[in-house]
Amino acid sequence: QVQLVESGGGLVQAGGSLRLSCVASGRTFSSNAMGWFRRAPGKERVVVAAINWNGSSKYYTNSVKGRVTISRDNAKNTVYLQMNSLKPEDTAVYYCAASLRSATSYYVNVNEYAYWGQGTQVTVSS
């Protein structure tokens, strides 16, 4: 059974940092594109960052550029999201996702991902 399990969320003050981790089990995703999405209260799930299979190509949504870094460790079947200078508007449930599409690129749409984690809550207080 394929599972993606996120961790690292929590409550942090504005300006603080968090590092989210997503560990995959049940199959290896070292040849797959991965992504981090978030869903804020009352809003749709949207991409935060995405990465191709070897980390040579990355995407960041405009609102997090310069504050967030996506990375992966294929030996550990793990993808990370380092978030710095957090803002209250970053408050959301963060989801890890794995795509089965061509791994040379990254993907930014929800429907381009086949596997999802259960999500981890990130709350940023002002």
The 8 nearest C-alpha neighbors of each residue, nearest first, counted from 0:
[[1, 25, 2, 24, 26, 3, 23, 114],
 [2, 0, 25, 24, 26, 3, 23, 114],
 [3, 1, 24, 23, 25, 4, 0, 116],
 [2, 4, 23, 116, 22, 115, 21, 24],
 [3, 5, 21, 22, 116, 2, 23, 6],
 [6, 4, 21, 20, 119, 118, 116, 3],
 [7, 5, 20, 19, 8, 119, 21, 4],
 [8, 6, 19, 18, 20, 9, 17, 5],
 [9, 7, 121, 120, 119, 6, 19, 17],
 [10, 8, 121, 120, 122, 11, 7, 119],
 [9, 11, 122, 123, 121, 12, 8, 124],
 [12, 10, 123, 15, 124, 122, 9, 13],
 [13, 11, 124, 123, 15, 14, 125, 10],
 [12, 14, 86, 85, 125, 15, 124, 123],
 [15, 13, 84, 85, 12, 86, 16, 83],
 [14, 16, 84, 13, 85, 12, 11, 83],
 [17, 15, 83, 82, 85, 84, 14, 18],
 [16, 18, 82, 81, 19, 83, 7, 8],
 [17, 19, 81, 80, 7, 82, 20, 79],
 [18, 20, 7, 80, 79, 6, 8, 81],
 [19, 21, 79, 6, 5, 78, 7, 80],
 [22, 20, 5, 78, 4, 77, 3, 95],
 [21, 23, 77, 4, 3, 76, 20, 5],
 [24, 22, 3, 76, 2, 77, 4, 21],
 [23, 25, 2, 26, 1, 3, 22, 27],
 [24, 26, 1, 0, 2, 23, 27, 3],
 [27, 25, 24, 1, 28, 23, 0, 2],
 [26, 28, 29, 76, 24, 25, 23, 30],
 [29, 27, 31, 30, 76, 26, 23, 97],
 [28, 30, 73, 27, 31, 52, 76, 53],
 [31, 29, 52, 28, 102, 32, 53, 27],
 [32, 30, 102, 52, 28, 29, 98, 99],
 [31, 33, 51, 52, 102, 98, 105, 50],
 [34, 32, 97, 50, 96, 49, 98, 31],
 [33, 35, 49, 96, 48, 95, 50, 97],
 [34, 36, 95, 48, 47, 94, 46, 49],
 [37, 35, 46, 47, 94, 45, 93, 44],
 [36, 38, 93, 44, 92, 45, 94, 91],
 [39, 37, 44, 91, 92, 43, 42, 45],
 [38, 40, 91, 42, 41, 90, 92, 37],
 [41, 39, 42, 38, 91, 43, 92, 90],
 [40, 42, 39, 43, 38, 44, 91, 92],
 [43, 41, 39, 40, 38, 44, 45, 37],
 [44, 42, 38, 45, 41, 39, 37, 40],
 [43, 45, 38, 37, 36, 42, 46, 39],
 [46, 44, 36, 37, 43, 38, 47, 109],
 [45, 47, 36, 107, 48, 35, 37, 60],
 [46, 48, 36, 60, 35, 59, 45, 37],
 [49, 47, 59, 58, 35, 34, 46, 60],
 [48, 50, 34, 58, 57, 105, 33, 35],
 [51, 49, 57, 105, 33, 54, 32, 56],
 [50, 52, 32, 105, 104, 54, 56, 102],
 [51, 53, 32, 31, 30, 102, 54, 29],
 [54, 52, 55, 51, 29, 30, 56, 71],
 [55, 53, 51, 56, 50, 52, 70, 57],
 [54, 56, 53, 51, 57, 50, 52, 103],
 [55, 57, 54, 51, 50, 104, 105, 58],
 [58, 56, 50, 49, 51, 54, 105, 55],
 [57, 59, 49, 48, 50, 60, 56, 105],
 [60, 58, 48, 64, 47, 61, 63, 49],
 [59, 61, 47, 62, 63, 48, 64, 58],
 [60, 62, 64, 63, 59, 47, 65, 58],
 [61, 63, 60, 64, 59, 47, 66, 65],
 [64, 62, 66, 61, 67, 60, 65, 59],
 [65, 63, 61, 66, 59, 62, 67, 60],
 [64, 66, 67, 63, 68, 83, 62, 59],
 [67, 65, 83, 63, 64, 82, 84, 68],
 [66, 68, 82, 81, 63, 65, 83, 64],
 [69, 67, 81, 80, 70, 82, 66, 48],
 [68, 70, 80, 79, 48, 81, 67, 50],
 [71, 69, 79, 78, 68, 54, 80, 72],
 [70, 72, 78, 77, 79, 73, 54, 69],
 [71, 73, 77, 75, 74, 76, 78, 70],
 [74, 72, 76, 29, 75, 71, 77, 28],
 [73, 75, 72, 76, 29, 77, 71, 27],
 [76, 74, 77, 73, 72, 22, 71, 23],
 [77, 75, 73, 23, 74, 22, 72, 28],
 [78, 76, 22, 75, 72, 21, 71, 23],
 [77, 79, 71, 21, 70, 20, 72, 22],
 [80, 78, 20, 70, 19, 69, 71, 21],
 [79, 81, 69, 19, 18, 68, 82, 20],
 [82, 80, 18, 68, 67, 17, 19, 79],
 [81, 83, 67, 17, 16, 66, 18, 80],
 [82, 84, 16, 66, 85, 67, 15, 81],
 [85, 83, 14, 15, 66, 16, 86, 13],
 [84, 86, 14, 13, 83, 15, 16, 89],
 [85, 87, 13, 88, 89, 123, 14, 84],
 [88, 86, 123, 89, 90, 124, 125, 13],
 [89, 87, 90, 86, 123, 91, 85, 39],
 [90, 88, 87, 86, 91, 85, 123, 122],
 [89, 91, 122, 88, 121, 123, 87, 39],
 [92, 90, 39, 38, 121, 37, 120, 93],
 [91, 93, 120, 38, 37, 119, 118, 121],
 [94, 92, 37, 118, 119, 36, 91, 120],
 [95, 93, 118, 36, 35, 116, 37, 96],
 [94, 96, 35, 116, 115, 34, 21, 36],
 [97, 95, 115, 34, 114, 33, 112, 35],
 [98, 96, 33, 114, 112, 113, 32, 34],
 [97, 99, 112, 113, 32, 100, 31, 33],
 [98, 100, 31, 113, 101, 112, 97, 32],
 [101, 99, 98, 102, 111, 31, 32, 112],
 [100, 102, 103, 104, 99, 31, 32, 98],
 [101, 103, 31, 32, 52, 104, 51, 30],
 [104, 102, 101, 51, 52, 105, 32, 56],
 [105, 103, 51, 102, 101, 106, 56, 32],
 [104, 106, 51, 50, 32, 49, 57, 56],
 [105, 107, 108, 49, 111, 104, 32, 34],
 [106, 108, 46, 49, 109, 105, 111, 34],
 [109, 107, 111, 110, 106, 46, 112, 45],
 [108, 110, 111, 112, 107, 45, 44, 46],
 [111, 109, 112, 108, 113, 107, 98, 106],
 [112, 110, 109, 108, 98, 106, 113, 100],
 [113, 111, 98, 110, 97, 109, 114, 96],
 [114, 112, 98, 97, 99, 111, 115, 96],
 [115, 113, 97, 96, 112, 98, 116, 3],
 [116, 114, 96, 95, 3, 117, 97, 94],
 [115, 117, 3, 95, 4, 118, 94, 5],
 [116, 118, 115, 94, 4, 119, 5, 3],
 [119, 117, 94, 93, 116, 92, 5, 120],
 [118, 120, 93, 8, 92, 5, 6, 121],
 [121, 119, 92, 8, 91, 9, 93, 122],
 [120, 122, 8, 9, 90, 91, 92, 10],
 [123, 121, 90, 10, 9, 11, 120, 124],
 [122, 124, 87, 11, 12, 90, 13, 10],
 [125, 123, 12, 13, 87, 11, 122, 10],
 [124, 13, 87, 12, 123, 86, 14, 11]]
